[in-house]
C-alpha cells in the first residue's frame, strides 16, 4: 500500500487522538495500521512506537512488549538517542523490560537486565529495589532443603502427637509431661527453622542488591 503524505499525516493524527489511557485502543490501532506507521517520519514513528510499547506493557502483553523493547533499545543505540520528552528512554525501556521478564517469571533474565541497568545508572534506587525482588524470587537450593527439613520436623511432631494421644497418655501417663515438652520443642524447632531460612534468604537478597548498587557507584566514581 502506498502511503501518501496526507495519509501518513492522517494516520499519525488519528493515533494521537486516542486517549493516552486507552491502552487497548492504542494497541489495536498500531497493529492495524503498522505498515503505515512504519512509513511515518522517524520522530513520528518513534512517538507512536513508544506509546504502543507502553500500551503493551500496561495491557499485560509481556511477550510482545519484550520484542518491542529489544527493537527500541537497538533503535536508540543506532540513532544515539539519550532522551525523549525529557525522559531517559534507555533507562525506562531497560527497566520495563526487566519488569516484563519478572512478570513472566523469568527471574534470572530480569536480574541480568537489572544488573546491566544498574551498571549504567548506579543511582537508580528503584532498579536496585527491584533487583532485590528478583533475587528473592530465585530461591537457592539450600532454602529448599531448609524448607524440606522444617516440613519433616513438623510432620514428625504431628506423628508424635498422635502417638502421645493414643499410646503415651492412656498407657504411660508418667511420661505425659515429657512427651508434651518434646512435641512442643519439635513444633517450635520446625517453625523456627522455616522462619530463619526465609529471613536469611530475604536478608541475603536485600544485601546482595544493595552491595551491587554500591559497587557500581564506586566504580562510576573512579572513572
C-alpha positions in Angstrom: 0.0 0.0 0.0 1.4 3.4 -1.0 1.0 5.9 2.0 0.9 9.4 0.6 2.0 12.3 2.9 -1.7 13.2 3.6 -2.5 9.6 4.5 0.6 9.4 6.8 -0.5 12.7 8.5 -4.0 11.3 9.0 -2.6 8.1 10.5 -0.4 10.0 12.9 -3.2 12.4 13.8 -5.7 9.6 14.4 -3.2 7.7 16.6 -2.5 10.8 18.7 -6.3 11.4 19.0 -6.6 8.1 21.0 -6.7 8.7 24.8 -3.3 8.0 26.3 -5.0 5.8 28.9 -6.8 3.8 26.3 -4.1 1.1 26.1 -6.2 -1.5 24.3 -7.2 1.1 21.7 -3.6 2.1 21.1 -2.6 -1.5 20.6 -5.4 -2.2 18.2 -4.7 0.9 16.1 -1.0 0.4 15.9 -1.3 -3.2 14.9 -4.0 -2.4 12.3 -2.0 0.3 10.6 1.5 -0.8 11.4 2.6 -0.6 7.8 1.5 3.0 7.6 3.1 3.9 10.9 6.4 2.4 9.6 6.2 4.9 6.7 6.0 7.9 9.1 8.9 10.3 9.6 11.3 8.9 12.2 10.2 11.1 15.1 6.5 10.4 14.5 7.2 6.7 14.2 9.2 6.7 17.4 6.4 8.6 19.2 3.8 6.1 18.1 6.1 3.1 18.8 6.9 4.3 22.3 3.1 4.7 23.0 2.4 1.3 21.6 5.2 -0.4 23.6 4.0 1.2 26.8 0.4 0.1 25.9 1.6 -3.5 25.5 3.2 -3.3 28.9 0.1 -1.8 30.6 -2.2 -4.4 29.0 0.0 -7.3 30.1 1.2 -8.4 26.7 4.6 -9.0 28.1 5.8 -11.3 25.2 5.1 -8.6 22.6 6.4 -6.0 24.9 9.8 -7.7 25.2 10.1 -7.9 21.4 9.4 -4.2 21.1 11.8 -3.3 24.0 14.6 -5.1 22.1 13.7 -3.2 18.9 13.5 0.1 20.7 16.8 -0.4 22.5 18.5 -1.2 19.2 17.0 1.9 17.6 18.0 4.1 20.5 21.6 2.9 20.2 21.7 3.2 16.4 20.4 6.8 16.4 22.3 7.8 19.6 19.1 8.9 21.3 19.6 9.7 25.0 16.2 11.2 26.0 12.8 11.8 24.7 10.5 14.4 26.2 13.0 15.0 29.0 13.0 11.3 30.0 15.8 8.9 29.7 14.4 6.4 27.2 17.2 3.8 27.5 16.8 3.5 31.3 13.0 3.4 31.1 13.0 0.8 28.4 15.5 -1.4 30.2 13.6 -1.2 33.4 10.2 -2.1 31.8 11.9 -5.0 30.0 13.0 -6.3 33.4 9.5 -5.9 34.8 8.0 -7.8 31.9 10.6 -10.6 32.4 9.7 -10.7 36.1 6.0 -10.9 35.3 6.7 -13.8 33.0 8.6 -15.4 35.9 11.9 -15.2 34.0 13.6 -14.0 37.2 17.2 -14.8 36.2 16.8 -12.9 32.9 15.2 -10.0 34.8 18.1 -10.0 37.2 20.6 -9.8 34.3 18.8 -6.8 32.7 18.6 -5.0 36.0 22.3 -5.5 36.7 23.1 -4.1 33.3 20.8 -1.1 34.0 22.4 -0.5 37.4 25.9 -0.7 35.8 24.9 2.2 33.6 22.8 4.1 36.2 24.1 3.0 39.7 21.9 5.6 41.4 18.6 4.1 40.2 17.1 3.2 43.6 14.0 1.7 42.0 16.1 -0.7 39.9 18.1 -1.8 43.0 14.9 -2.4 44.9 13.5 -4.4 42.0 16.8 -6.4 41.8 16.2 -7.4 45.4 12.8 -8.7 44.5 14.2 -10.8 41.6 16.9 -12.2 43.9 14.2 -13.0 46.5 12.2 -14.9 43.9 15.2 -17.1 42.9 15.2 -19.5 45.8 18.6 -21.2 46.2 19.0 -25.0 46.8 19.8 -24.5 50.5 16.4 -22.8 51.0 14.5 -25.8 49.5 16.5 -28.1 51.8 15.7 -25.9 54.8 12.0 -25.9 53.9 12.1 -29.7 53.5 13.8 -30.2 56.8 11.3 -27.9 58.5 8.3 -29.8 57.0 9.9 -33.1 58.0 10.2 -31.9 61.6 6.6 -30.6 61.7 5.3 -33.9 60.2 7.3 -35.9 62.8 5.9 -33.6 65.5 2.3 -34.4 64.2 3.0 -38.1 64.3 4.5 -37.9 67.7 1.4 -36.0 69.0 -0.8 -38.8 67.6 1.5 -41.4 69.4 1.2 -39.3 72.5 -2.6 -39.2 72.4 -3.2 -42.9 71.6 -0.3 -44.6 73.4 1.6 -42.5 76.0 -1.4 -40.8 77.6 -3.5 -43.9 78.1 -0.7 -46.4 79.0 2.3 -44.4 80.1 0.8 -41.4 82.0 4.1 -40.8 83.9 5.7 -39.8 80.6 3.0 -37.4 79.5 4.7 -34.2 80.7 8.0 -35.2 79.0 6.1 -36.0 75.8 4.4 -32.7 75.8 7.7 -30.9 76.2 9.1 -32.9 73.3 6.3 -32.3 70.9 6.3 -28.6 71.7 10.0 -28.5 71.1 9.6 -30.2 67.8 6.9 -27.7 66.7 9.0 -24.7 67.8 12.1 -26.1 66.1 10.3 -26.7 62.8 8.7 -23.2 62.8 11.9 -21.5 63.8 13.9 -23.4 61.1 11.4 -22.3 58.4 11.3 -18.7 59.7 15.1 -18.4 59.9 15.6 -19.8 56.4 13.1 -17.4 54.9 14.5 -14.5 56.8 18.1 -15.3 55.9 17.1 -15.5 52.2 15.3 -12.2 52.3 18.3 -10.6 54.1 20.8 -12.0 51.5 18.6 -10.8 48.7 18.5 -7.3 50.1 22.2 -7.1 50.9 23.1 -8.6 47.5 21.2 -5.9 45.7 22.4 -3.1 47.9 26.0 -4.3 47.7 25.9 -4.5 43.9 24.5 -1.0 43.7 27.3 0.4 46.0 29.9 -1.4 43.9 28.6 0.2 40.7 28.5 3.6 42.4 32.1 3.2 43.5 33.2 2.1 40.0 31.4 5.1 38.4 33.1 7.5 40.9 36.5 6.1 39.9 36.0 6.8 36.2 
